[in-house]
Amino acid sequence: MEENINLKDILKSSDTTIIDVRTEEEFMIENSNHSINIVLDQIPDNVNEIAKMQPVVLCCTAGVRSEQAVNFLKENGLTQVYNGGSWINVQTMLDS
């Protein structure tokens, strides 16, 4: 996770979008409240739409796929994208 940011504050902001990059099957089994599902391999096709959603916190199972998505989005000019790690971590921060 990135330093110098308070991820919990970003997550609790009403204008933040939470994107879960796991497969549709994984997402349907369990997910964080208020998250949307954009599968990792669909991120490149949705860059312009995601840019309109900023700030964005991405999550997955352990944080690996979400980190890949964050890196890709930053390489494509987005600045308010953050790795929330696992969807469980994101939900825990939302609940606290």
Secondary structure, 3 states (H helix, E strand, C coil): CCCCCCHHHHHHCCCCEEEECCCHHHHHHCCCCCEEECCHHHCHHHHHHHHHHCCEEEEECCCHHHHHHHHHHHHCCCCCEEEEEEHHHHHHHHHC
